[in-house]
Amino acid sequence: MPKGFTLWFTGLSGSGKSTLAERVRDILLERGMRVEMLDGDEVRKNLSKGLGYSKEDRDTNIRRIGWVCHLLTRNELVAIAAAISPYREIRDENRELIGRFVEVYCKCDLNTLKDRDPKGLYEKALNGEIPNFTGVSDPYEPPDQAEVVVDTACESVEDSVRKIIGTLEQLSYIPAGDGRGYSEEEEETIKQRLRDLGYI
């Protein structure tokens, strides 16, 4: 049986974390893996109800998600977390706690995020109507060493998913599917990133 691991999606609001996490979850379930998904918004309603948006509260929220992922990973499940998780230090803290940890950075420029924002939250934040809004009036620290970087402003969902699945296959965290599903060029890009990070 494959060992457990945590797949951690980080990125600004609207960058595609939940969409990609759900697609990857479905593929892993199809391959017979046991998967649990923790979505940042859902966690705030349940596990972290009552927390605000100060740095301390944000850190507490991400530590709680990390602890649950740690328990799931330790019990040989795949934990998928999709949360903004703005601070690098706390993400790295979770990486150290969990061990088998793959970070996916959902990169997306501010103009694209504004364009795809149905509630107009970015516009309100830019106009000063929403305080402590990550990426506008509150910091977001991109990962330095993410195993996967997807640029959701210019990549299709399918391209990003292939990159994530390909990385998990190269790391031997998941069984290979029937047929690679990605091109030789994509495979070489994935391998080069993992070489750069010292995995292979």
C-alpha positions in Angstrom: 0.0 0.0 0.0 1.3 3.5 -0.8 2.4 5.6 2.1 0.6 8.7 3.2 1.7 12.2 2.3 0.4 15.7 2.3 -0.3 17.8 -0.8 -0.4 21.4 0.2 -1.9 24.0 -2.1 -0.9 27.6 -1.4 -1.7 30.8 -3.2 -3.8 33.9 -3.1 -7.6 33.9 -3.0 -9.0 33.0 -6.4 -5.7 31.4 -7.7 -7.3 28.0 -8.3 -6.3 26.1 -5.2 -9.6 24.4 -4.5 -10.3 23.7 -8.2 -7.0 21.9 -8.7 -7.1 20.2 -5.3 -10.5 18.7 -6.2 -9.3 17.5 -9.6 -6.2 15.9 -8.1 -8.3 14.3 -5.3 -10.6 12.7 -7.9 -7.7 11.2 -9.8 -6.1 9.8 -6.7 -9.4 8.3 -5.6 -9.7 6.7 -9.1 -6.3 5.1 -8.5 -7.5 3.5 -5.3 -5.9 5.8 -2.8 -7.4 7.0 0.5 -7.7 10.7 0.3 -9.1 13.4 2.7 -9.3 17.1 1.6 -9.1 20.1 3.9 -10.3 23.3 2.2 -9.3 26.5 3.9 -12.8 28.0 3.9 -14.4 24.8 5.3 -11.7 24.6 8.0 -12.4 28.1 9.1 -16.1 27.3 9.6 -15.5 24.2 11.7 -12.0 23.6 13.1 -11.0 27.3 13.3 -14.3 28.9 14.1 -13.8 32.1 16.1 -10.4 32.9 14.7 -9.9 36.3 13.0 -7.4 37.5 10.4 -4.6 38.8 12.5 -1.2 37.2 11.8 -1.4 35.2 15.1 -4.9 33.8 14.2 -3.8 33.0 10.6 -0.8 31.1 11.9 -3.0 29.2 14.4 -5.4 28.3 11.6 -2.6 27.0 9.3 -1.0 25.1 12.2 -4.3 23.4 12.9 -4.6 22.3 9.3 -1.0 21.1 9.4 -1.7 19.0 12.5 -4.7 17.3 10.9 -2.6 16.6 7.8 0.2 15.2 10.0 -2.3 12.8 11.6 -3.7 11.7 8.3 -0.3 11.3 6.7 0.9 9.3 9.7 -2.0 6.9 9.2 -1.2 6.4 5.6 -3.8 8.6 4.0 -3.3 11.3 1.4 -4.1 14.7 3.0 -4.8 17.5 0.5 -4.9 21.0 2.0 -6.0 24.0 0.0 -5.5 27.2 2.1 -4.0 30.6 1.3 -1.4 30.0 4.1 0.3 33.3 3.5 3.4 32.9 5.7 6.4 30.9 4.6 7.6 30.2 8.1 4.4 28.4 9.1 4.2 26.4 5.8 7.8 25.3 6.4 6.9 24.4 10.0 4.2 22.1 8.7 6.6 20.6 6.2 9.0 19.7 9.0 6.2 18.3 11.1 4.7 16.2 8.4 7.8 15.0 6.5 6.2 13.6 3.4 5.0 17.0 2.2 4.6 18.3 -1.4 3.9 22.0 -1.8 2.0 23.3 -4.8 2.3 27.1 -5.4 -0.7 28.4 -7.3 0.8 31.5 -8.8 -1.5 34.1 -10.4 -1.1 37.8 -11.1 -3.3 40.4 -9.4 -5.1 41.6 -12.6 -6.2 38.0 -13.4 -7.4 37.5 -9.8 -9.4 40.8 -10.0 -11.0 39.7 -13.4 -12.1 36.3 -12.1 -13.4 37.6 -8.7 -17.2 37.4 -8.8 -17.7 39.1 -5.4 -15.4 42.0 -6.3 -13.3 41.4 -3.1 -10.0 42.5 -4.7 -11.5 45.7 -6.0 -12.9 46.5 -2.5 -9.6 45.6 -0.9 -7.7 47.9 -3.3 -10.2 50.7 -2.5 -9.5 50.2 1.3 -12.9 48.7 2.0 -11.6 45.4 3.3 -8.7 45.5 5.8 -6.1 42.7 6.1 -6.8 41.3 2.7 -4.0 38.9 1.7 -2.0 40.1 -1.3 -3.3 43.6 -1.1 -3.2 45.1 2.4 -1.7 42.0 4.1 1.4 40.1 2.9 1.7 36.9 1.0 5.1 35.2 0.9 5.5 32.9 -2.1 7.3 29.6 -1.5 11.0 29.4 -2.2 11.1 25.6 -2.7 7.7 24.5 -3.8 7.9 21.1 -5.5 5.3 22.3 -8.1 4.6 25.8 -9.4 1.5 26.2 -11.5 0.8 29.6 -13.1 -3.0 29.5 -13.2 -3.2 32.8 -15.1 -1.8 31.1 -18.3 -2.0 27.4 -17.7 -5.2 25.4 -18.2 -6.6 23.4 -15.3 -5.7 20.2 -17.2 -2.1 21.4 -17.7 -1.7 22.2 -14.0 -3.2 18.9 -12.9 -0.8 17.0 -15.2 2.1 18.8 -13.7 1.0 17.9 -10.1 0.2 14.3 -10.9 3.5 13.9 -12.9 5.5 15.3 -9.9 3.7 12.8 -7.5 4.5 10.0 -9.9 8.2 11.0 -10.2 8.5 11.1 -6.4 6.9 7.6 -6.3 4.2 9.0 -3.9 1.4 7.6 -6.1 1.3 4.7 -8.6 1.7 5.6 -12.2 -1.5 5.8 -14.2 -2.3 4.0 -17.5 -0.2 6.0 -19.9 1.7 9.0 -18.7 -0.9 11.7 -19.6 1.9 14.2 -20.1 4.4 14.9 -22.8 8.1 14.2 -22.7 8.8 17.9 -22.5 6.5 18.2 -19.5 8.2 15.1 -17.9 11.6 16.7 -18.4 10.4 20.0 -16.8 9.1 18.1 -13.8 12.3 16.1 -13.4 14.4 19.2 -13.7 12.5 21.0 -10.9 12.9 17.9 -8.7 16.7 17.8 -9.5 17.0 21.5 -8.6 15.3 20.7 -5.3 17.6 17.7 -4.7 15.0 15.0 -4.9 16.5 13.1 -7.8 
